Amino acid sequence: MSSHFLDYWHVIKVRRWLIVLIFLLVVSSVGIATYFAPREYTSVATIEVQPDMTPVHLVQNQIEPRAPEDTKFSQTQIEIILRKGVMYPVIDRLNLQDKWSRNEKRLSHEAAYDKVRAMLKLDGVRNTNLIQIAVSAPDPREAALLANTVAQMYMEQRIGEQTSIVSNSLERLRDEVRHNEEVVNQSYAEASKLRTEAHIIDPNPDSLDTSGRYGVEDSNVMTNQEKVNEAKAQVVILRGKAEQLERMQWEDLMRASSQLNLNDPIIQAKLPLYESALVEKQKLLNSGLGVNHPDVKALQAQIETIAAQLREQMVSLRKGIQTQLAIAEQSLNGMQVNLDASQIEQQKSKTSSAKYLNAKYKYIQERKVLEMAKARLSTESMELRMPQRAAFIRESAEPALLPSKPKVKINMLLGIAAGIILGISLAFFLEYIDTSVKTMDDVTTLLAVPVMGVIPKGIRRLTRNGKFLPNAEAYRIVKTNVDLFSRKSGATCFGVTSGGISEGKSSAVCNLATVWAAGSRRVLIIDGDMHWPSQHRLFEVENKLGLSHCLAGAVTLEEAILPTRVNDLYLLTAGSRRKGGGVLNLESMKQLVDMARTLFDVVLIDSPPILGVSDALILSSVADWSIVVVQQGRLPRTMLPRVKNAIENTGGRLLGVILNKVDANYDQNYQYSTNYVHYST
């Protein structure tokens, strides 16, 4: 694992400047984009919503059960705020269709609604009834105004809905009071008429006091009459409740169930499930699911099932109230029969008194019913006038002082992370697609020949300023390896070539010859690169007479050889360049090389690239051994076998490879092969 980590680290180290460049480009791009990005300001308004209000009791002595806590209430209200029922009035109030018009074309309601939705973000505060309305816009004042208007519009609508429900219930109570007043007036008029016709003196016509002269004192009749009156009152109450329920549709009964206080356990259990399923279905539709999606269909089936159960329960509830009414009416009829029987028995003696007494009792009972209705109306009206609000604005939005977007710190942190990741990724990608020769293992694996030496980057002429540079030790290693081989084989002529151009072979020949000459050996450099000669420039001599002239027979070898500034080092330049092919002749070149062997201890031939020029094939065949100069990271690995085959196919022999211009940072092994300067004196 440690070796793999070092490999990765070497890739990063070698391509560090590329990583730094990509990092700077990405970070600067993110910085520029952030700087020129449009600013957005966010304003937040906080509202509090109440689950319900005190309902109106349509039936006397009705007990209001405690509503179960709705865990989905806040989310439901958020969805309601985002609907067009709230947004369209906001758009109209702020005149956003004209304000956001483009090219003098008024925006449609739908387009303005979409834009408002994109600016809005609603969140419920956990474990509270608070809802935060956040609006983001380029203008901070516009953001604050829109947030406050949305909060105000929702509050007005919600209060209006609750007030409408209570007002409708109170209006029904007022109708009941007016009806009871008419009945009381009729009953009083009838009782007064009978009292006058029967000449009855009743000191207390508005009470059940029997101290007056009624002509009858049958306590049984009075008892039966009281029972009948109580039964009638019960029938009136039940009939009023049944009429109220009958006039409403079942959907209205569901919405007003808490106000009507139906006190039905099944409705109380099913109604929250029904509302929750509706909310879940809407959320799925808003998320992009279609009506035919399995989840949406499943919810729709659940909604229909619960709705059917609610309808069935509502029908049962109506039937139950009708049944109670029928029983009460039947009981009333029975009591009435008993009363009639007792009255018939006393008909003859008490006819006139009984009629008056019955009318009086009826009047008193109707008056009691009227008083109860007025008391309920007064109580509920007083509760309505009390400050009960379904929504409150707890915190109004204010124009933001600083923009919320773009988020400079987050963008820059992301840019830094992206720059590092992209730079490292690109470095590893380039390393992956790089098929050039980079290591000594590449050479030994592909060519099965040794690496004669490793030449680090930055080494030029060793004779500059008239002295050797410290890094000459790299060429001394090459010289030593060649000398050890020469003792065994007796080779004295070596051709130095490369797979492609600009791999540093000519500089390598120059420096290697300089190192040999420093060892008191006579060395000759033959510049065999007739197309692009460079040795005369390296040694700063003229290229008037050279190899081309010797091969043409214009001069002898001794006449063409030039001395250099380095002792025991001589140079045969390339001579004048020729156009076209056939520059070198195999037999003439072989004779020239044989003559050079007799005059010098070591002969080095600077050959052109082996894969580019045919002259290199001739030179590799006349030399004892060929040395290939390979620049690190330049020649593709697939070309190395072709270089070896080209040399061997012409009868030449490959001695080894000089790995040139090596970056010591690329591989830790190179640092041991190139740190010669630290040991120089």
C-alpha positions in Angstrom: 0.0 0.0 0.0 2.9 2.4 0.8 4.4 1.9 -2.6 1.1 2.7 -4.3 0.8 5.9 -2.2 4.3 6.9 -3.2 3.4 6.4 -6.8 0.4 8.6 -6.4 2.5 11.2 -4.6 5.1 11.1 -7.4 2.5 11.8 -10.0 1.2 14.8 -8.0 4.8 16.0 -7.4 5.8 15.8 -11.1 2.7 17.5 -12.3 2.4 20.0 -9.4 2.6 23.0 -11.7 -0.3 21.7 -13.8 -2.3 21.1 -10.6 -1.5 24.6 -9.4 -2.5 26.1 -12.7 -5.8 24.2 -12.8 -6.4 25.1 -9.2 -5.8 28.8 -9.8 -8.0 28.8 -13.0 -10.9 27.1 -11.2 -10.7 29.3 -8.1 -10.3 32.5 -10.1 -13.2 31.4 -12.4 -15.4 30.7 -9.3 -14.3 34.0 -7.8 -15.1 36.0 -11.0 -18.5 34.2 -11.4 -19.3 34.9 -7.8 -18.3 38.5 -8.1 -20.5 39.1 -11.2 -23.4 36.9 -10.1 -26.6 38.8 -9.4 -27.2 39.6 -5.8 -30.3 38.3 -4.0 -31.7 39.5 -0.7 -33.8 37.3 1.5 -36.5 38.7 3.9 -38.4 36.4 6.4 -41.8 36.9 7.9 -43.0 34.7 10.7 -46.6 33.8 11.3 -48.4 31.7 13.9 -51.4 29.7 12.9 -54.1 28.2 15.3 -55.5 24.8 14.5 -59.2 25.8 15.2 -61.5 28.4 16.8 -64.3 28.0 19.4 -67.3 26.5 17.6 -70.9 27.7 17.8 -73.1 25.4 19.8 -76.3 24.9 17.8 -77.7 22.6 20.5 -78.1 23.6 24.2 -75.9 22.0 26.8 -73.7 20.6 24.0 -70.3 19.4 25.3 -67.4 20.2 23.0 -64.7 17.4 22.8 -61.1 18.3 22.8 -59.8 18.1 19.2 -56.9 15.7 18.7 -53.5 17.4 17.9 -52.9 17.4 14.1 -49.2 16.7 13.4 -49.7 17.6 9.8 -51.4 20.9 10.4 -48.4 23.2 9.8 -47.4 21.4 6.5 -51.1 21.6 5.4 -51.1 25.4 5.9 -47.8 25.7 4.0 -49.3 23.9 1.1 -52.4 26.2 1.3 -50.2 29.3 1.3 -48.4 28.1 -1.8 -51.7 27.6 -3.7 -53.2 30.1 -6.2 -56.0 30.9 -3.8 -53.5 32.9 -1.7 -51.0 33.8 -4.4 -53.3 35.3 -6.9 -54.7 38.0 -4.5 -51.1 38.8 -3.5 -50.2 39.3 -7.2 -53.3 41.5 -7.6 -52.6 43.6 -4.5 -49.0 44.3 -5.4 -49.8 44.7 -9.1 -47.0 42.3 -10.0 -48.4 41.6 -13.5 -47.7 45.1 -14.5 -44.6 45.5 -12.4 -42.9 42.5 -13.9 -44.1 43.1 -17.5 -41.6 42.6 -20.3 -41.5 44.6 -23.5 -44.7 46.4 -22.4 -46.4 43.0 -22.3 -48.4 42.3 -19.2 -47.6 39.0 -17.5 -50.3 36.5 -17.2 -51.5 35.3 -13.7 -49.9 32.0 -14.3 -46.5 33.4 -15.2 -46.5 35.8 -12.3 -47.5 32.9 -10.0 -44.6 30.8 -11.2 -42.2 33.6 -10.6 -43.6 34.2 -7.1 -43.4 30.5 -6.3 -39.7 30.5 -7.4 -39.0 33.3 -5.0 -40.8 31.8 -2.0 -39.6 29.3 0.5 -41.8 28.2 3.4 -40.6 26.3 6.4 -42.4 25.2 9.6 -40.6 25.7 12.9 -40.4 22.3 14.5 -42.7 21.5 17.5 -44.5 24.9 17.1 -47.3 26.4 15.0 -44.9 29.0 13.5 -44.3 29.2 9.8 -41.5 31.2 8.3 -42.2 32.9 4.9 -38.9 33.6 3.1 -38.7 35.6 -0.1 -35.5 36.1 -2.2 -35.3 38.9 -4.7 -32.7 41.3 -6.2 -34.4 44.2 -4.5 -34.4 43.9 -0.6 -37.4 46.1 -0.3 -39.4 44.1 -2.8 -38.5 40.9 -0.9 -39.7 42.3 2.4 -42.9 43.7 0.9 -43.8 40.4 -0.8 -43.1 38.3 2.3 -45.3 40.7 4.4 -48.1 40.7 1.8 -48.2 36.9 1.6 -48.4 36.7 5.4 -51.1 39.4 5.6 -53.1 37.8 2.8 -53.1 34.4 4.3 -54.0 35.8 7.8 -56.9 37.7 6.3 -58.2 34.7 4.4 -57.9 32.3 7.3 -59.6 34.7 9.7 -62.3 35.4 7.1 -63.0 31.6 6.7 -63.3 31.1 10.4 -65.5 34.2 10.8 -67.7 33.1 8.0 -68.3 29.7 9.6 -69.2 31.3 13.0 -71.4 34.0 11.4 -73.4 31.4 9.5 -74.0 29.4 12.6 -75.1 32.6 14.5 -77.5 33.5 11.7 -79.1 30.1 12.1 -79.5 30.8 15.8 -81.1 34.2 15.0 -83.6 32.5 12.7 -84.5 30.1 15.4 -85.0 32.9 17.9 -87.3 34.8 15.4 -89.3 31.6 14.8 -89.7 31.0 18.6 -90.8 34.6 19.1 -93.6 34.2 16.6 -94.6 30.9 18.3 -94.6 32.6 21.7 -96.7 35.5 20.4 -99.2 33.2 18.9 -99.4 31.1 22.0 -99.9 34.2 24.2 -102.6 35.5 21.9 -104.4 32.2 22.0 -104.2 31.9 25.8 -105.5 35.5 26.2 -108.4 34.8 23.9 -109.4 31.7 25.8 -109.1 33.4 29.2 -111.3 36.2 28.1 -114.0 33.9 26.5 -114.1 31.7 29.7 -114.1 34.7 32.0 -111.1 33.2 33.9 -109.4 35.4 36.4 -105.7 34.5 36.4 -103.5 36.7 38.5 -100.3 35.1 37.1 -100.8 34.5 33.4 -97.1 34.2 32.8 -96.4 31.5 35.3 -97.6 28.0 36.3 -99.1 29.3 39.5 -102.6 27.7 40.0 -103.9 30.2 42.6 -106.4 31.7 40.1 -109.9 30.4 39.3 -109.6 27.9 36.5 -112.7 25.9 37.2 -110.7 22.7 37.5 -108.1 21.5 40.1 -107.3 18.1 38.7 -103.6 17.5 39.6 -103.5 14.5 37.2 -104.2 16.7 34.2 -101.6 19.2 35.3 -99.0 16.5 35.7 -99.7 15.1 32.3 -99.6 18.5 30.8 -96.2 19.1 32.2 -94.9 15.9 30.8 -96.3 16.8 27.4 -94.7 20.2 27.5 -91.3 18.7 28.4 -91.6 16.2 25.6 -92.5 18.9 23.1 -89.5 20.9 24.2 -87.3 17.9 23.6 -88.9 17.3 20.2 -88.3 21.0 19.3 -84.6 20.7 20.2 -84.2 17.4 18.3 -86.1 18.7 15.3 -84.0 21.9 15.2 -80.8 19.8 15.2 -82.1 17.4 12.5 -83.1 20.3 10.3 -79.7 21.9 10.7 -78.0 18.6 9.7 -80.4 18.0 6.8 -79.8 21.3 5.2 -76.0 20.7 4.9 -74.2 18.6 2.4 -71.9 15.9 3.8 -68.8 17.9 2.7 -70.1 20.9 4.7 -70.8 18.6 7.7 -67.2 17.3 7.5 -65.7 20.9 7.6 -68.2 22.0 10.3 -68.1 18.8 12.4 -66.0 20.5 15.1 -68.4 23.4 15.2 -71.5 21.3 15.2 -70.1 19.1 18.0 -71.5 15.9 16.5 -69.5 14.0 19.1 -69.2 11.0 16.8 -66.0 8.9 17.6 -65.8 7.4 14.0 -65.9 10.8 12.4 -63.3 12.2 14.8 -61.0 9.3 14.0 -61.5 9.2 10.2 -61.5 12.9 9.3 -57.8 13.5 10.2 -56.9 10.5 8.1 -58.9 11.8 5.2 -57.3 15.2 5.3 -53.8 13.7 5.8 -54.3 11.5 2.7 -55.3 14.5 0.7 -52.1 16.4 1.7 -49.9 13.4 0.9 -51.5 13.0 -2.5 -51.0 16.6 -3.3 -47.3 16.4 -2.3 -46.8 13.4 -4.6 -48.4 15.3 -7.5 -46.3 18.4 -6.8 -43.1 16.2 -6.8 -43.8 15.3 -10.4 -45.6 12.0 -10.1 -48.6 11.5 -12.4 -52.1 10.5 -11.4 -51.5 7.0 -12.7 -48.4 6.4 -10.5 -48.9 3.5 -8.1 -48.3 5.6 -5.0 -50.8 8.2 -6.2 -53.4 5.5 -7.1 -52.9 3.9 -3.7 -53.5 7.2 -1.9 -56.6 7.9 -4.1 -58.0 4.5 -3.2 -57.4 5.2 0.5 -59.1 8.6 0.1 -62.1 7.1 -1.6 -62.4 4.4 1.1 -62.2 6.9 3.9 -64.7 9.2 2.2 -67.1 6.4 1.7 -66.8 5.5 5.4 -67.4 9.2 6.3 -70.5 9.4 4.1 -71.8 6.2 5.6 -71.2 7.5 9.1 -72.9 10.8 8.2 -75.9 8.9 6.9 -76.0 6.8 10.1 -75.7 10.0 12.2 -78.6 11.6 10.4 -80.7 8.4 10.8 -79.8 8.3 14.5 -81.0 11.8 15.1 -84.2 11.1 13.0 -84.7 8.0 15.1 -84.3 10.0 18.4 -86.8 12.5 17.0 -89.2 9.7 16.0 -89.0 8.2 19.5 -89.4 11.6 21.1 -92.5 12.3 18.9 -93.9 8.9 19.6 -93.4 9.5 23.3 -95.0 12.9 22.9 -97.9 11.3 21.1 -98.3 8.8 24.0 -98.2 11.6 26.6 -100.7 13.6 24.5 -103.0 10.6 24.4 -102.8 10.3 28.2 -103.5 14.0 28.6 -106.4 13.9 26.2 -107.9 10.9 28.1 -107.6 12.7 31.4 -109.1 15.8 29.9 -112.0 13.9 28.3 -112.9 12.5 31.7 -113.1 16.0 33.0 -114.5 17.5 29.8 -117.9 18.4 31.0 -116.8 20.3 34.0 -113.6 21.7 33.0 -113.8 22.3 29.2 -113.2 26.0 29.2 -110.6 25.9 32.0 -108.7 23.1 30.4 -108.5 24.9 27.1 -107.1 27.9 28.7 -104.7 26.0 30.9 -103.4 24.1 27.9 -102.8 27.3 26.0 -101.2 28.8 29.0 -98.9 25.9 29.5 -98.1 25.9 25.8 -97.3 29.6 25.9 -95.1 29.3 29.0 -93.2 26.4 27.5 -92.6 28.2 24.2 -91.4 31.2 26.1 -88.9 28.9 27.9 -87.7 27.6 24.6 -87.4 31.2 23.4 -85.4 32.2 26.5 -83.0 29.4 26.0 -82.5 30.3 22.3 -81.8 33.9 23.2 -79.4 32.9 25.9 -77.4 30.8 23.4 -77.5 33.6 20.9 -76.2 36.1 23.4 -73.5 33.8 24.7 -72.2 32.9 21.2 -72.4 36.5 20.0 -70.3 37.6 23.0 -67.7 34.9 22.3 -67.5 36.0 18.6 -66.8 39.6 19.7 -63.9 38.3 21.9 -60.5 38.6 20.2 -60.1 35.2 18.6 -57.8 35.0 15.5 -56.8 32.0 13.5 -53.4 33.5 12.4 -51.0 36.1 13.8 -48.0 37.8 12.2 -45.4 37.3 14.9 -42.5 39.0 13.1 -42.7 41.2 10.0 -40.1 41.0 7.2 -37.6 43.7 6.9 -35.3 44.6 4.0 -32.0 42.7 4.3 -28.8 44.6 4.6 -26.6 41.9 3.1 -27.3 39.6 0.2 -28.1 36.0 0.8 -26.9 34.9 -2.6 -24.3 34.3 -3.9 -22.8 32.7 -0.8 -19.2 33.9 -1.2 -17.6 31.6 1.5 -19.4 28.5 0.3 -18.7 29.2 -3.3 -15.0 29.8 -2.7 -14.7 26.7 -0.5 -16.4 24.7 -3.2 -14.1 26.3 -5.8 -11.0 25.4 -3.8 -12.2 21.8 -3.4 -13.2 21.6 -7.1 -9.8 23.1 -8.2 -7.9 20.6 -6.1 -10.0 17.7 -7.3 -10.0 18.8 -10.9 -6.2 19.5 -10.9 -5.3 16.2 -9.3 -7.8 14.3 -11.6 -6.3 15.9 -14.7 -2.8 15.1 -13.5 -3.7 11.4 -13.1 -5.6 11.4 -16.4 -2.6 12.8 -18.2 -0.4 10.3 -16.4 -2.8 7.5 -17.5 -2.8 8.5 -21.2 1.0 9.3 -21.2 2.6 6.2 -22.9 6.1 7.7 -23.1 9.2 6.1 -21.7 9.6 7.4 -18.1 11.5 4.8 -16.0 14.5 2.5 -16.3 12.1 -0.4 -15.9 10.4 0.7 -19.1 13.7 0.4 -21.0 14.8 -2.9 -19.5 11.4 -4.5 -19.9 10.8 -3.4 -23.6 14.4 -3.7 -24.9 16.0 -6.3 -22.6 19.2 -4.1 -22.5 20.8 -2.2 -19.6 20.5 1.5 -18.9 24.1 2.8 -19.3 23.4 6.0 -17.4 20.8 8.5 -16.2 21.4 12.1 -17.3 19.4 14.7 -15.2 17.7 17.7 -16.6 19.7 20.9 -17.1 23.1 19.5 -18.2 24.5 21.2 -21.3 28.1 21.4 -22.4 30.6 20.1 -19.8 33.4 22.3 -21.3 31.6 25.6 -20.7 33.8 28.3 -19.1 36.8 26.0 -19.6 36.1 23.7 -16.8 33.9 20.6 -16.0 30.5 21.1 -14.4 29.7 19.1 -11.3 27.1 17.0 -13.1 29.8 15.5 -15.3 29.6 12.5 -13.0 26.5 11.3 -14.8 28.5 11.0 -18.1 31.4 9.4 -16.2 29.1 6.6 -15.1 28.1 6.1 -18.8 31.8 6.1 -19.8 32.7 3.6 -17.0 29.9 1.2 -18.1 31.1 1.4 -21.7 34.7 0.9 -20.8 33.9 -2.2 -18.7 32.1 -3.6 -21.7 35.0 -2.6 -24.1 37.5 -4.6 -22.1 35.6 -7.7 -22.8 34.6 -7.1 -26.4 37.4 -4.8 -27.6 34.9 -2.4 -29.1 36.2 1.1 -29.8 33.6 2.6 -32.2 30.1 3.4 -30.8 27.2 4.9 -32.7 24.9 7.2 -30.6 21.4 7.5 -32.0 17.8 8.2 -30.8 14.3 7.2 -31.7 13.2 10.8 -32.6 14.5 14.3 -32.9 15.4 16.6 -30.0 16.1 13.9 -27.5 19.6 15.3 -26.7 21.8 12.7 -28.4 24.2 15.3 -29.9 24.8 16.9 -26.5 25.2 13.4 -25.0 27.9 12.6 -27.6 29.7 15.9 -27.0 29.7 15.5 -23.2 30.5 11.7 -23.3 33.5 12.4 -25.6 34.7 15.2 -23.3 34.7 12.8 -20.3 36.6 10.2 -22.3 39.2 12.8 -23.4 39.7 13.9 -19.8 40.9 10.3 -19.1 43.9 10.8 -21.4 42.4 8.9 -24.3 42.3 10.1 -27.9 38.7 10.5 -28.9 37.1 11.3 -32.3 33.6 12.5 -32.8 32.1 11.9 -36.2 29.0 14.1 -36.9 27.0 11.6 -39.0 23.8 13.7 -39.0 24.2 15.1 -42.5 20.7 16.6 -42.4 20.8 18.5 -39.1 24.5 18.7 -38.0 25.1 20.2 -34.6 28.6 19.2 -33.3 30.3 22.1 -35.0 28.0 24.5 -33.1 28.6 22.7 -29.8 32.4 23.0 -30.2 32.2 26.4 -31.9 34.2 25.4 -35.0 33.6 25.9 -38.8 31.8 23.3 -40.9 33.6 23.9 -44.2 35.3 20.5 -44.6 33.8 17.3 -43.0 32.4 13.9 -43.5 30.7 14.6 -46.7 33.9 15.8 -48.3 35.8 12.7 -47.0 33.3 10.3 -48.5 33.3 12.3 -51.8 37.2 11.9 -51.9 37.7 15.7 -51.8 39.9 15.5 -48.7 41.5 12.8 -46.6 40.4 12.0 -43.1 43.5 13.6 -41.5 42.8 16.8 -43.4 39.2 17.0 -42.3 39.7 16.3 -38.6 39.6 19.4 -36.4 41.1 19.8 -32.9 38.9 21.1 -30.1 39.5 23.2 -27.0 39.5 19.9 -25.0 42.8 18.1 -25.0 42.8 14.7 -26.9 39.3 15.4 -28.3 38.9 15.8 -32.1 36.0 16.4 -34.4 35.0 15.4 -37.9 32.1 17.7 -38.8 29.3 16.7 -41.1 30.5 19.0 -43.9 28.2 20.6 -46.4 24.6 19.4 -46.5 23.2 17.7 -49.5 19.7 17.6 -50.8 17.9 14.3 -51.6 18.8 10.8 -50.4 21.9 8.7 -50.7 24.1 10.9 -48.6 26.1 8.1 -47.1 27.7 5.1 -48.8 28.1 1.9 -46.7 31.5 0.8 -48.1 33.0 4.3 -48.0 31.7 4.9 -44.5 33.1 1.5 -43.4 36.5 2.3 -44.7 36.5 5.7 -43.0 35.5 4.2 -39.7 38.2 1.6 -39.9 40.8 4.3 -40.6 39.5 6.2 -37.6 40.0 3.2 -35.3 43.7 3.1 -36.2 44.1 6.8 -35.3 42.0 7.1 -32.1 41.3 5.1 -28.9 37.5 5.8 -29.0 35.3 6.8 -32.0 31.8 8.2 -31.3 29.4 8.6 -34.2 26.6 11.2 -33.8 23.9 9.4 -35.9 20.6 10.9 -37.0 17.3 9.5 -35.5 17.1 5.8 -36.3 13.4 5.9 -37.2 13.6 9.1 -39.3 16.6 8.9 -41.6 18.1 6.0 -43.6 21.7 7.2 -42.9 21.2 6.1 -39.3 20.8 2.5 -40.5 24.2 2.6 -42.3 25.9 4.2 -39.3 24.6 1.6 -36.9 25.9 -1.2 -39.1 29.4 0.2 -39.3 29.7 0.9 -35.6 30.8 -1.8 -33.2 27.9 -1.1 -30.9 25.0 1.3 -30.9 23.8 3.4 -27.9 20.3 4.8 -27.9 19.6 8.1 -26.2 16.0 8.3 -24.9 14.6 11.5 -23.4 12.3 10.8 -20.4 8.6 11.4 -21.2 9.1 12.0 -24.9 9.4 8.8 -26.9 6.3 6.4 -26.8 7.0 3.1 -25.3 5.7 1.3 -28.4 8.5 2.9 -30.4 11.3 1.4 -28.3 11.0 -2.2 -29.8 11.0 -0.6 -33.3 14.2 1.2 -32.5 15.9 -2.0 -31.5 14.6 -3.9 -34.5 15.8 -1.2 -36.9 19.3 -1.5 -35.5 19.4 -5.3 -35.4 17.9 -5.7 -38.9 20.8 -3.8 -40.5 23.4 -6.0 -38.7 24.0 -3.5 -35.8 24.1 -4.4 -32.2 22.4 -2.4 -29.3 24.7 -2.0 -26.3 22.3 0.0 -24.0 20.3 3.1 -23.4 21.1 6.5 -22.0 18.0 7.9 -20.2 18.4 11.6 -20.9 16.8 14.8 -19.3 15.5 12.9 -16.4 13.4 14.7 -13.8 14.7 13.6 -10.4 11.4 14.4 -8.8 9.6 11.8 -10.9 11.0 8.8 -9.2 12.8 8.5 -5.9 15.3 6.0 -7.5 16.5 8.8 -9.8 17.5 10.9 -6.9 20.2 8.4 -6.0 21.4 8.4 -9.6 21.5 12.2 -10.2 22.6 13.8 -6.9 26.2 14.0 -8.1 26.5 17.7 -7.3 26.3 17.1 -3.6 29.5 15.0 -3.7 31.5 17.3 -6.1 34.5 19.4 -4.9 
